[in-house]
Amino acid sequence: MPQLLDTTIQAFQNGLTTLAQDKAVQQGVKNIDSWMTRLEKEDFRGAKIIHENLGKLKRHLEADHLDHSAIGDLLKTLGEETIRAASQAEGKQAEKVKELGEALVHAARP
């Protein structure tokens, strides 16, 4: 999981300005698939809602037209949910999960 955390955090730190490009969207969907697979095995409080919202985000990214407002709203929600989930993790992993949540919230800002 640490590698998946690092990869996702780095993607958000690099910015989402290329979101409209097919390659960036495909990369995002692939990353979402990895998280959804991982979350299916987790039972911490909030895992199911994060999984559900990732599915919504994936559907938005795969749509013919990107709804940037809806994507931003989902990123903010996912960020807030991820920050809450960080309180259930331990040690360095908790820090990384919180960092990911903060990156998601930051990415949601216009």
MMTF fields as JSON, N, C-alpha, C and O atoms, coordinates in Angstrom:
{
  "mmtfVersion": "1.0.0",
  "mmtfProducer": "UNKNOWN",
  "numBonds": 439,
  "numAtoms": 440,
  "numGroups": 110,
  "numChains": 1,
  "numModels": 1,
  "chainsPerModel": [1],
  "groupsPerChain": [110],
  "chainIdList": ["A"],
  "bondAtomList": [4, 2, 8, 6, 12, 10, 16, 14, 20, 18, 24, 22, 28, 26, 32, 30, 36, 34, 40, 38, 44, 42, 48, 46, 52, 50, 56, 54, 60, 58, 64, 62, 68, 66, 72, 70, 76, 74, 80, 78, 84, 82, 88, 86, 92, 90, 96, 94, 100, 98, 104, 102, 108, 106, 112, 110, 116, 114, 120, 118, 124, 122, 128, 126, 132, 130, 136, 134, 140, 138, 144, 142, 148, 146, 152, 150, 156, 154, 160, 158, 164, 162, 168, 166, 172, 170, 176, 174, 180, 178, 184, 182, 188, 186, 192, 190, 196, 194, 200, 198, 204, 202, 208, 206, 212, 210, 216, 214, 220, 218, 224, 222, 228, 226, 232, 230, 236, 234, 240, 238, 244, 242, 248, 246, 252, 250, 256, 254, 260, 258, 264, 262, 268, 266, 272, 270, 276, 274, 280, 278, 284, 282, 288, 286, 292, 290, 296, 294, 300, 298, 304, 302, 308, 306, 312, 310, 316, 314, 320, 318, 324, 322, 328, 326, 332, 330, 336, 334, 340, 338, 344, 342, 348, 346, 352, 350, 356, 354, 360, 358, 364, 362, 368, 366, 372, 370, 376, 374, 380, 378, 384, 382, 388, 386, 392, 390, 396, 394, 400, 398, 404, 402, 408, 406, 412, 410, 416, 414, 420, 418, 424, 422, 428, 426, 432, 430, 436, 434],
  "bondOrderList": [1, 1, 1, 1, 1, 1, 1, 1, 1, 1, 1, 1, 1, 1, 1, 1, 1, 1, 1, 1, 1, 1, 1, 1, 1, 1, 1, 1, 1, 1, 1, 1, 1, 1, 1, 1, 1, 1, 1, 1, 1, 1, 1, 1, 1, 1, 1, 1, 1, 1, 1, 1, 1, 1, 1, 1, 1, 1, 1, 1, 1, 1, 1, 1, 1, 1, 1, 1, 1, 1, 1, 1, 1, 1, 1, 1, 1, 1, 1, 1, 1, 1, 1, 1, 1, 1, 1, 1, 1, 1, 1, 1, 1, 1, 1, 1, 1, 1, 1, 1, 1, 1, 1, 1, 1, 1, 1, 1, 1],
  "groupList": [{"groupName": "MET", "atomNameList": ["N", "CA", "C", "O"], "elementList": ["N", "C", "C", "O"], "formalChargeList": [0, 0, 0, 0], "bondAtomList": [1, 0, 2, 1, 3, 2], "bondOrderList": [1, 1, 2], "singleLetterCode": "M", "chemCompType": "L-PEPTIDE LINKING"}, {"groupName": "PRO", "atomNameList": ["N", "CA", "C", "O"], "elementList": ["N", "C", "C", "O"], "formalChargeList": [0, 0, 0, 0], "bondAtomList": [1, 0, 2, 1, 3, 2], "bondOrderList": [1, 1, 2], "singleLetterCode": "P", "chemCompType": "L-PEPTIDE LINKING"}, {"groupName": "GLN", "atomNameList": ["N", "CA", "C", "O"], "elementList": ["N", "C", "C", "O"], "formalChargeList": [0, 0, 0, 0], "bondAtomList": [1, 0, 2, 1, 3, 2], "bondOrderList": [1, 1, 2], "singleLetterCode": "Q", "chemCompType": "L-PEPTIDE LINKING"}, {"groupName": "LEU", "atomNameList": ["N", "CA", "C", "O"], "elementList": ["N", "C", "C", "O"], "formalChargeList": [0, 0, 0, 0], "bondAtomList": [1, 0, 2, 1, 3, 2], "bondOrderList": [1, 1, 2], "singleLetterCode": "L", "chemCompType": "L-PEPTIDE LINKING"}, {"groupName": "ASP", "atomNameList": ["N", "CA", "C", "O"], "elementList": ["N", "C", "C", "O"], "formalChargeList": [0, 0, 0, 0], "bondAtomList": [1, 0, 2, 1, 3, 2], "bondOrderList": [1, 1, 2], "singleLetterCode": "D", "chemCompType": "L-PEPTIDE LINKING"}, {"groupName": "THR", "atomNameList": ["N", "CA", "C", "O"], "elementList": ["N", "C", "C", "O"], "formalChargeList": [0, 0, 0, 0], "bondAtomList": [1, 0, 2, 1, 3, 2], "bondOrderList": [1, 1, 2], "singleLetterCode": "T", "chemCompType": "L-PEPTIDE LINKING"}, {"groupName": "ILE", "atomNameList": ["N", "CA", "C", "O"], "elementList": ["N", "C", "C", "O"], "formalChargeList": [0, 0, 0, 0], "bondAtomList": [1, 0, 2, 1, 3, 2], "bondOrderList": [1, 1, 2], "singleLetterCode": "I", "chemCompType": "L-PEPTIDE LINKING"}, {"groupName": "ALA", "atomNameList": ["N", "CA", "C", "O"], "elementList": ["N", "C", "C", "O"], "formalChargeList": [0, 0, 0, 0], "bondAtomList": [1, 0, 2, 1, 3, 2], "bondOrderList": [1, 1, 2], "singleLetterCode": "A", "chemCompType": "L-PEPTIDE LINKING"}, {"groupName": "PHE", "atomNameList": ["N", "CA", "C", "O"], "elementList": ["N", "C", "C", "O"], "formalChargeList": [0, 0, 0, 0], "bondAtomList": [1, 0, 2, 1, 3, 2], "bondOrderList": [1, 1, 2], "singleLetterCode": "F", "chemCompType": "L-PEPTIDE LINKING"}, {"groupName": "ASN", "atomNameList": ["N", "CA", "C", "O"], "elementList": ["N", "C", "C", "O"], "formalChargeList": [0, 0, 0, 0], "bondAtomList": [1, 0, 2, 1, 3, 2], "bondOrderList": [1, 1, 2], "singleLetterCode": "N", "chemCompType": "L-PEPTIDE LINKING"}, {"groupName": "GLY", "atomNameList": ["N", "CA", "C", "O"], "elementList": ["N", "C", "C", "O"], "formalChargeList": [0, 0, 0, 0], "bondAtomList": [1, 0, 2, 1, 3, 2], "bondOrderList": [1, 1, 2], "singleLetterCode": "G", "chemCompType": "PEPTIDE LINKING"}, {"groupName": "LYS", "atomNameList": ["N", "CA", "C", "O"], "elementList": ["N", "C", "C", "O"], "formalChargeList": [0, 0, 0, 0], "bondAtomList": [1, 0, 2, 1, 3, 2], "bondOrderList": [1, 1, 2], "singleLetterCode": "K", "chemCompType": "L-PEPTIDE LINKING"}, {"groupName": "VAL", "atomNameList": ["N", "CA", "C", "O"], "elementList": ["N", "C", "C", "O"], "formalChargeList": [0, 0, 0, 0], "bondAtomList": [1, 0, 2, 1, 3, 2], "bondOrderList": [1, 1, 2], "singleLetterCode": "V", "chemCompType": "L-PEPTIDE LINKING"}, {"groupName": "SER", "atomNameList": ["N", "CA", "C", "O"], "elementList": ["N", "C", "C", "O"], "formalChargeList": [0, 0, 0, 0], "bondAtomList": [1, 0, 2, 1, 3, 2], "bondOrderList": [1, 1, 2], "singleLetterCode": "S", "chemCompType": "L-PEPTIDE LINKING"}, {"groupName": "TRP", "atomNameList": ["N", "CA", "C", "O"], "elementList": ["N", "C", "C", "O"], "formalChargeList": [0, 0, 0, 0], "bondAtomList": [1, 0, 2, 1, 3, 2], "bondOrderList": [1, 1, 2], "singleLetterCode": "W", "chemCompType": "L-PEPTIDE LINKING"}, {"groupName": "ARG", "atomNameList": ["N", "CA", "C", "O"], "elementList": ["N", "C", "C", "O"], "formalChargeList": [0, 0, 0, 0], "bondAtomList": [1, 0, 2, 1, 3, 2], "bondOrderList": [1, 1, 2], "singleLetterCode": "R", "chemCompType": "L-PEPTIDE LINKING"}, {"groupName": "GLU", "atomNameList": ["N", "CA", "C", "O"], "elementList": ["N", "C", "C", "O"], "formalChargeList": [0, 0, 0, 0], "bondAtomList": [1, 0, 2, 1, 3, 2], "bondOrderList": [1, 1, 2], "singleLetterCode": "E", "chemCompType": "L-PEPTIDE LINKING"}, {"groupName": "HIS", "atomNameList": ["N", "CA", "C", "O"], "elementList": ["N", "C", "C", "O"], "formalChargeList": [0, 0, 0, 0], "bondAtomList": [1, 0, 2, 1, 3, 2], "bondOrderList": [1, 1, 2], "singleLetterCode": "H", "chemCompType": "L-PEPTIDE LINKING"}],
  "groupTypeList": [0, 1, 2, 3, 3, 4, 5, 5, 6, 2, 7, 8, 2, 9, 10, 3, 5, 5, 3, 7, 2, 4, 11, 7, 12, 2, 2, 10, 12, 11, 9, 6, 4, 13, 14, 0, 5, 15, 3, 16, 11, 16, 4, 8, 15, 10, 7, 11, 6, 6, 17, 16, 9, 3, 10, 11, 3, 11, 15, 17, 3, 16, 7, 4, 17, 3, 4, 17, 13, 7, 6, 10, 4, 3, 3, 11, 5, 3, 10, 16, 16, 5, 6, 15, 7, 7, 13, 2, 7, 16, 10, 11, 2, 7, 16, 11, 12, 11, 16, 3, 10, 16, 7, 3, 12, 17, 7, 7, 15, 1],
  "groupIdList": [1, 2, 3, 4, 5, 6, 7, 8, 9, 10, 11, 12, 13, 14, 15, 16, 17, 18, 19, 20, 21, 22, 23, 24, 25, 26, 27, 28, 29, 30, 31, 32, 33, 34, 35, 36, 37, 38, 39, 40, 41, 42, 43, 44, 45, 46, 47, 48, 49, 50, 51, 52, 53, 54, 55, 56, 57, 58, 59, 60, 61, 62, 63, 64, 65, 66, 67, 68, 69, 70, 71, 72, 73, 74, 75, 76, 77, 78, 79, 80, 81, 82, 83, 84, 85, 86, 87, 88, 89, 90, 91, 92, 93, 94, 95, 96, 97, 98, 99, 100, 101, 102, 103, 104, 105, 106, 107, 108, 109, 110],
  "secStructList": [7, 2, 2, 2, 2, 2, 2, 2, 2, 2, 2, 2, 2, 6, 7, 1, 6, 6, 6, 6, 1, 2, 2, 2, 2, 2, 2, 2, 2, 2, 2, 2, 2, 2, 2, 2, 2, 2, 2, 2, 6, 7, 7, 1, 6, 6, 2, 2, 2, 2, 2, 2, 2, 2, 2, 2, 2, 2, 2, 2, 2, 2, 1, 1, 1, 7, 7, 2, 2, 2, 2, 2, 2, 2, 2, 2, 2, 2, 2, 2, 2, 2, 2, 2, 2, 2, 6, 6, 1, 7, 2, 2, 2, 2, 2, 2, 2, 2, 2, 2, 2, 2, 2, 2, 2, 2, 2, 2, 7, 7],
  "xCoordList": [0.807, 0.0, 0.846, 0.435, 2.011, 2.806, 3.125, 3.111, 3.412, 3.725, 2.496, 2.622, 1.333, 0.102, -0.183, -0.603, 0.045, -0.117, 0.824, 0.403, 2.096, 3.091, 2.774, 2.883, 2.387, 2.047, 0.863, 0.875, -0.147, -1.344, -1.039, -1.458, -0.324, 0.04, 0.846, 0.591, 1.808, 2.642, 1.795, 2.027, 0.832, -0.029, -0.76, -0.879, -1.247, -1.961, -1.013, -1.376, 0.176, 1.14, 1.616, 1.97, 1.628, 2.019, 0.927, 1.164, -0.259, -1.362, -2.252, -1.862, -3.446, -4.436, -4.722, -5.785, -3.792, -4.026, -4.143, -4.691, -3.643, -3.707, -4.89, -4.935, -5.832, -6.944, -7.714, -8.229, -7.805, -8.583, -7.868, -8.49, -6.604, -5.871, -6.198, -6.276, -6.386, -6.772, -5.815, -6.251, -4.527, -3.543, -3.678, -3.605, -3.873, -4.018, -5.29, -5.291, -6.359, -7.616, -7.443, -7.889, -6.81, -6.571, -5.726, -5.986, -4.716, -3.864, -4.688, -4.542, -5.556, -6.418, -7.353, -7.528, -7.946, -8.86, -8.101, -8.609, -6.911, -6.096, -5.779, -5.826, -5.46, -5.166, -6.416, -6.337, -7.557, -8.82, -9.107, -9.513, -8.895, -9.111, -8.246, -8.707, -7.001, -6.102, -6.638, -6.621, -7.114, -7.66, -8.944, -9.158, -9.791, -11.045, -10.778, -11.432, -9.824, -9.447, -8.922, -9.275, -8.089, -7.518, -8.615, -8.628, -9.527, -10.576, -11.587, -12.227, -11.734, -12.65, -12.215, -13.035, -10.928, -10.378, -10.321, -9.986, -10.641, -10.528, -11.863, -12.926, -11.792, -13.024, -13.031, -13.807, -12.16, -12.173, -13.411, -13.998, -13.788, -14.966, -14.727, -13.746, -15.6, -15.507, -15.015, -15.091, -14.517, -13.973, -15.033, -14.754, -16.229, -17.287, -17.704, -17.924, -17.81, -18.222, -17.11, -17.387, -15.857, -14.747, -14.771, -14.605, -14.977, -15.066, -16.19, -16.005, -17.336, -18.487, -18.181, -18.501, -17.56, -17.249, -16.144, -16.128, -15.227, -14.223, -14.899, -14.513, -15.906, -16.662, -17.351, -17.372, -17.915, -18.547, -17.517, -17.762, -16.357, -15.299, -14.855, -14.648, -14.709, -14.307, -15.324, -14.946, -16.603, -17.639, -17.557, -17.734, -17.295, -17.159, -15.957, -16.031, -14.857, -13.659, -13.817, -13.176, -14.66, -14.875, -15.983, -16.208, -16.669, -17.759, -17.217, -16.043, -18.082, -17.696, -17.306, -16.425, -17.965, -17.681, -17.323, -18.073, -16.18, -15.758, -16.512, -16.463, -17.199, -17.9, -16.946, -16.913, -16.173, -15.129, -15.691, -15.032, -16.87, -17.49, -17.794, -17.483, -18.401, -18.721, -17.453, -17.395, -16.443, -15.168, -14.54, -14.035, -14.567, -14.031, -14.766, -14.144, -16.089, -16.887, -16.52, -16.383, -16.364, -16.0, -14.595, -14.361, -13.665, -12.305, -12.308, -11.607, -13.097, -13.183, -13.768, -13.24, -14.856, -15.494, -14.539, -14.408, -13.877, -12.923, -11.775, -11.307, -11.328, -10.267, -10.679, -9.929, -11.859, -12.361, -12.538, -12.21, -13.06, -13.238, -11.885, -11.742, -10.912, -9.576, -8.894, -8.227, -9.058, -8.492, -9.101, -8.39, -10.412, -11.055, -10.511, -10.287, -10.301, -9.788, -8.366, -7.962, -7.617, -6.233, -6.173, -5.185, -7.221, -7.229, -7.285, -7.006, -7.638, -7.723, -6.446, -6.273, -5.562, -4.299, -3.262, -3.511, -2.111, -1.073, 0.234, 0.537, 1.001, 2.358, 2.49, 1.699, 3.515, 3.83, 2.696, 2.448, 2.018, 0.904, -0.196, -0.801, -0.464, -1.472, -1.093, -1.948, 0.175, 0.651, 0.452, 0.017, 0.773, 0.624, -0.842, -1.181, -1.71, -3.14, -3.681, -4.462, -3.266, -3.691, -3.155, -3.868, -1.904, -1.308, -2.094, -2.321, -2.503, -3.317, -4.645, -5.076, -5.291, -6.562, -6.415, -7.256, -5.354, -5.115, -4.852, -5.289, -4.138, -3.882, -5.18, -5.361, -6.07, -7.376, -8.19, -8.769, -8.234, -8.978, -8.37, -9.091, -7.054, -6.382, -6.679, -6.909, -6.676, -6.946, -8.366, -8.637, -9.258, -10.662, -10.883, -11.909, -9.939, -10.1, -9.941, -9.082, -10.784, -10.7, -9.437, -9.238],
  "yCoordList": [-1.208, 0.0, 1.266, 2.256, 1.284, 2.515, 3.009, 4.215, 2.096, 2.514, 3.129, 4.124, 2.559, 3.096, 4.476, 5.38, 4.644, 5.95, 6.967, 8.059, 6.604, 7.524, 7.9, 9.067, 6.926, 7.184, 8.135, 9.05, 7.921, 8.758, 10.165, 11.144, 10.273, 11.594, 12.361, 13.542, 11.705, 12.355, 12.844, 13.934, 12.051, 12.456, 13.751, 14.633, 13.866, 15.08, 16.246, 17.389, 15.991, 17.064, 17.619, 18.794, 16.779, 17.234, 18.06, 18.713, 18.032, 18.842, 18.078, 17.061, 18.585, 17.931, 18.742, 18.598, 19.588, 20.441, 19.636, 20.128, 18.417, 17.594, 16.626, 15.67, 16.87, 15.949, 15.684, 14.581, 16.658, 16.484, 15.609, 15.189, 15.333, 14.512, 13.041, 12.591, 12.311, 10.894, 10.085, 9.278, 10.291, 9.507, 9.77, 8.839, 11.02, 11.361, 10.744, 10.261, 10.757, 10.163, 8.659, 8.082, 8.022, 6.578, 6.235, 5.245, 7.054, 6.835, 6.984, 6.193, 7.996, 8.208, 7.031, 6.586, 6.532, 5.392, 4.152, 3.394, 3.953, 2.812, 2.926, 1.932, 4.126, 4.356, 4.107, 3.501, 4.574, 4.351, 2.853, 2.366, 2.128, 0.676, 0.016, -0.874, 0.451, -0.108, 0.158, -0.724, 1.382, 1.72, 0.955, 0.499, 0.814, 0.095, -1.365, -1.926, -1.98, -3.369, -3.466, -4.38, -2.527, -2.524, -2.347, -3.045, -1.418, -1.116, -2.253, -2.365, -3.085, -4.224, -5.17, -5.908, -5.155, -6.049, -5.39, -6.048, -4.115, -3.372, -3.336, -3.409, -3.223, -3.154, -1.984, -1.98, -0.991, 0.152, 1.014, 0.983, 1.779, 2.633, 3.651, 4.394, 3.684, 4.61, 3.971, 4.597, 2.749, 2.094, 1.938, 2.164, 1.557, 1.333, 2.631, 2.64, 3.717, 4.991, 5.54, 6.124, 5.356, 5.777, 4.961, 5.512, 3.66, 2.781, 3.247, 3.33, 3.545, 3.999, 5.308, 5.458, 6.253, 7.543, 7.428, 8.186, 6.494, 6.243, 5.721, 6.084, 4.87, 4.374, 5.51, 5.535, 6.452, 7.624, 8.448, 8.885, 8.656, 9.427, 8.735, 9.388, 7.427, 6.663, 6.843, 7.056, 6.759, 6.942, 8.345, 8.503, 9.35, 10.711, 10.82, 11.484, 10.177, 10.248, 9.487, 9.823, 8.473, 7.679, 8.248, 7.745, 9.278, 9.873, 10.579, 10.943, 10.763, 11.448, 12.903, 13.45, 13.516, 14.909, 14.965, 14.468, 15.568, 15.678, 16.812, 17.958, 16.491, 17.48, 17.893, 17.274, 18.944, 19.366, 19.735, 19.516, 20.276, 20.643, 19.397, 19.346, 18.402, 17.152, 16.426, 15.859, 16.442, 15.808, 16.515, 15.865, 17.84, 18.605, 18.294, 18.128, 18.217, 17.886, 16.505, 16.323, 15.541, 14.189, 14.145, 13.452, 14.881, 14.927, 15.502, 15.005, 16.548, 17.154, 16.157, 15.977, 15.517, 14.526, 13.376, 12.958, 12.873, 11.778, 12.211, 11.435, 13.443, 13.95, 14.001, 13.581, 14.51, 14.595, 13.199, 12.971, 12.267, 10.89, 10.236, 9.483, 10.522, 9.946, 10.493, 9.75, 11.777, 12.373, 11.711, 11.411, 11.484, 10.786, 9.368, 8.894, 8.695, 7.322, 7.285, 6.285, 8.35, 8.386, 8.227, 7.721, 8.655, 8.545, 7.083, 6.784, 6.189, 4.771, 4.01, 2.855, 4.658, 4.026, 4.297, 5.045, 3.684, 3.833, 4.304, 4.015, 5.039, 5.424, 6.18, 7.07, 5.805, 6.49, 6.353, 7.26, 5.212, 5.024, 6.043, 6.56, 6.336, 7.339, 8.692, 9.416, 9.039, 10.315, 10.371, 11.388, 9.268, 9.212, 9.285, 9.961, 8.592, 8.619, 10.039, 10.523, 10.699, 12.082, 12.994, 13.872, 12.786, 13.583, 13.406, 14.371, 12.181, 11.915, 12.655, 13.285, 12.585, 13.291, 14.786, 15.409, 15.354, 16.783, 17.119, 18.162, 16.237, 16.454, 16.402, 17.165, 15.502, 15.417, 16.687, 17.23, 17.155, 18.378, 19.557, 20.371, 19.636, 20.724, 20.67, 21.706, 19.465, 19.305, 19.706, 20.056, 19.657, 19.987, 21.49, 21.928, 22.266, 23.733, 24.217, 23.739, 25.172, 25.686, 26.471, 26.957],
  "zCoordList": [0.0, 0.0, 0.0, -0.606, 0.651, 0.633, -0.774, -1.02, -1.701, -3.061, -3.738, -4.451, -3.527, -4.093, -3.512, -4.235, -2.21, -1.585, -2.215, -2.597, -2.321, -2.876, -4.318, -4.695, -5.117, -6.519, -6.636, -7.46, -5.822, -5.878, -5.383, -6.001, -4.29, -3.759, -4.8, -5.036, -5.415, -6.42, -7.602, -8.124, -8.014, -9.128, -8.799, -9.649, -7.574, -7.188, -6.965, -7.241, -6.479, -6.279, -7.617, -7.712, -8.65, -9.982, -10.641, -11.657, -10.07, -10.58, -11.528, -12.101, -11.679, -12.538, -13.789, -14.393, -14.179, -15.346, -16.625, -17.612, -16.633, -17.835, -17.799, -18.573, -16.914, -16.73, -18.013, -18.201, -18.889, -20.105, -21.138, -22.113, -20.95, -21.894, -21.653, -20.51, -22.728, -22.63, -21.768, -20.947, -21.944, -21.192, -19.696, -18.893, -19.322, -17.901, -17.329, -16.197, -18.096, -17.639, -17.492, -16.501, -18.453, -18.37, -17.151, -16.467, -16.881, -15.714, -14.441, -13.509, -14.398, -13.238, -13.007, -11.872, -14.069, -13.962, -13.476, -12.649, -13.982, -13.547, -12.05, -11.325, -11.6, -10.189, -9.342, -8.274, -9.821, -9.111, -9.008, -7.953, -10.105, -10.078, -9.006, -8.291, -8.896, -7.878, -6.479, -5.62, -6.255, -4.94, -4.647, -3.523, -5.651, -5.439, -5.091, -4.212, -5.776, -5.478, -4.056, -3.311, -3.695, -2.331, -1.28, -0.266, -1.524, -0.543, -0.383, 0.663, -1.393, -1.28, -0.176, 0.371, 0.157, 1.171, 2.552, 3.538, 2.628, 3.886, 4.623, 4.007, 5.943, 6.718, 7.71, 8.666, 7.475, 8.374, 8.118, 7.037, 9.138, 9.014, 7.898, 7.934, 6.934, 5.814, 4.524, 3.466, 4.582, 3.385, 2.295, 1.117, 2.682, 1.682, 0.985, -0.226, 1.737, 1.13, 0.236, -0.813, 0.647, -0.208, -1.499, -2.587, -1.381, -2.548, -3.479, -4.693, -2.909, -3.698, -4.427, -5.606, -3.716, -4.334, -5.378, -6.348, -5.19, -6.23, -7.497, -8.608, -7.323, -8.474, -9.218, -10.448, -8.464, -9.09, -9.851, -10.976, -9.222, -9.874, -11.158, -12.181, -11.105, -12.29, -13.416, -14.568, -13.085, -14.113, -14.723, -15.931, -13.91, -14.432, -15.363, -16.396, -15.006, -15.836, -17.143, -18.139, -17.146, -18.356, -19.24, -20.34, -18.783, -19.55, -20.796, -20.855, -21.777, -23.007, -22.741, -23.404, -21.772, -21.424, -19.936, -19.096, -19.614, -18.214, -17.53, -17.977, -16.462, -15.639, -14.52, -13.457, -14.775, -13.843, -12.475, -11.458, -12.437, -11.166, -10.331, -9.141, -10.963, -10.259, -9.835, -8.744, -10.686, -10.349, -9.16, -8.244, -9.169, -8.041, -6.745, -5.696, -6.823, -5.629, -5.086, -3.876, -5.983, -5.56, -4.959, -3.969, -5.557, -5.006, -3.595, -2.714, -3.385, -2.045, -1.049, 0.048, -1.442, -0.574, -0.266, 0.885, -1.299, -1.098, -0.193, 0.639, -0.358, 0.492, 1.949, 2.83, 2.199, 3.573, 4.172, 5.337, 3.369, 3.844, 4.127, 5.09, 3.297, 3.45, 4.702, 5.422, 4.96, 6.173, 7.409, 8.367, 7.388, 8.512, 8.656, 9.77, 7.53, 7.565, 8.122, 8.715, 7.938, 8.43, 9.941, 10.474, 10.635, 12.09, 12.545, 13.706, 11.647, 11.98, 11.615, 12.005, 10.873, 10.488, 11.571, 12.516, 11.42, 12.43, 11.812, 10.654, 12.614, 12.259, 10.961, 10.651, 10.202, 8.955, 7.934, 7.14, 7.969, 7.042, 7.317, 6.377, 8.565, 8.907, 8.341, 7.831, 8.426, 7.88, 6.372, 5.832, 5.692, 4.229, 3.815, 2.843, 4.547, 4.225, 4.415, 3.595, 5.49, 5.719, 4.617, 4.132, 4.226, 3.149, 1.85, 1.119, 1.568, 0.373, 0.47, -0.495, 1.622, 1.803, 1.578, 0.93, 2.109, 1.927, 0.46, -0.028, -0.245, -1.671, -2.478, -3.427, -2.096, -2.781, -2.559, -3.5, -1.327, -1.021, -1.789, -2.366, -1.788, -2.491, -3.992, -4.616, -4.574, -5.996, -6.364, -7.512, -5.408, -5.684, -5.81, -6.33, -5.345, -5.393, -6.832, -7.573, -7.212, -8.591, -8.861, -9.975]
}
